[in-house]
Amino acid sequence: MSTGETRAYAALTAVLKRTRKQCGLTQVALAALLDKPQSYVSKYESGERRLDVIEFLTIAQKMEVDPVAMLREAGLLS
């Protein structure tokens, strides 16, 4: 994985974490919405686990946020 990919993914995970907090959700609460253990949220927020596009879209849907807006906020779309 290139340094650019690593930075881009770190930016995305930062946006995911910030958005979760802005939505007033704890990791436990979001995990419950996703029907996953809390460690699932912890691992992708820390970068220990990478999300695929379907997982990312599901997370955005459960938080009721626009996934495109999150990608823009992360600097991944113009």
C-alpha positions as CSV (number, residue, x, y, z in Angstrom):
1,M,0.0,0.0,0.0
2,S,1.4,3.4,-0.9
3,T,1.8,6.3,1.5
4,G,-0.9,8.2,-0.4
5,E,-3.3,5.3,0.1
6,T,-2.5,5.2,3.8
7,R,-3.1,8.9,4.2
8,A,-6.3,8.8,2.3
9,Y,-7.6,5.9,4.4
10,A,-6.5,7.7,7.6
11,A,-8.5,10.8,6.5
12,L,-11.5,8.6,5.8
13,T,-11.4,6.9,9.2
14,A,-11.0,10.3,10.9
15,V,-14.2,11.5,9.1
16,L,-16.1,8.3,10.0
17,K,-15.1,8.8,13.7
18,R,-15.9,12.5,13.7
19,T,-19.3,11.9,12.0
20,R,-20.2,9.2,14.5
21,K,-19.5,11.5,17.3
22,Q,-21.4,14.4,15.7
23,C,-24.4,12.0,15.3
24,G,-24.2,11.5,19.1
25,L,-23.4,7.8,18.7
26,T,-20.9,5.8,20.8
27,Q,-19.1,2.9,19.2
28,V,-21.4,0.6,21.1
29,A,-24.5,2.3,19.8
30,L,-23.3,2.4,16.2
31,A,-22.2,-1.3,16.4
32,A,-25.7,-2.1,17.6
33,L,-27.2,-0.4,14.6
34,L,-24.9,-2.4,12.4
35,D,-25.6,-5.6,14.2
36,K,-21.8,-6.0,14.9
37,P,-19.7,-6.1,18.0
38,Q,-18.2,-2.8,19.3
39,S,-14.8,-4.1,18.3
40,Y,-15.8,-3.8,14.6
41,V,-16.2,-0.1,14.9
42,S,-13.1,0.3,17.0
43,K,-11.0,-1.7,14.5
44,Y,-12.0,0.3,11.4
45,E,-11.7,3.7,13.3
46,S,-8.2,2.8,14.4
47,G,-7.2,1.6,11.0
48,E,-6.7,-2.0,12.2
49,R,-9.4,-3.2,9.8
50,R,-10.2,-1.8,6.4
51,L,-13.7,-1.3,5.2
52,D,-15.0,-2.3,1.8
53,V,-17.3,0.0,-0.2
54,I,-20.5,-1.8,0.9
55,E,-19.5,-1.6,4.5
56,F,-18.8,2.1,4.2
57,L,-22.2,2.7,2.5
58,T,-23.9,0.7,5.2
59,I,-22.3,2.7,8.0
60,A,-23.2,6.0,6.3
61,Q,-26.8,4.8,5.9
62,K,-27.0,3.7,9.6
63,M,-25.7,7.1,10.7
64,E,-28.1,8.8,8.2
65,V,-25.4,10.8,6.5
66,D,-24.4,11.3,2.9
67,P,-21.5,9.0,2.0
68,V,-20.5,11.4,-0.8
69,A,-20.2,14.3,1.7
70,M,-18.0,12.2,3.9
71,L,-15.7,11.3,1.0
72,R,-15.5,15.0,0.1
73,E,-14.8,15.9,3.7
74,A,-11.9,13.4,3.7
75,G,-10.5,15.0,0.6
76,L,-11.2,12.0,-1.6
77,L,-13.6,13.7,-3.9
78,S,-13.7,17.2,-5.3
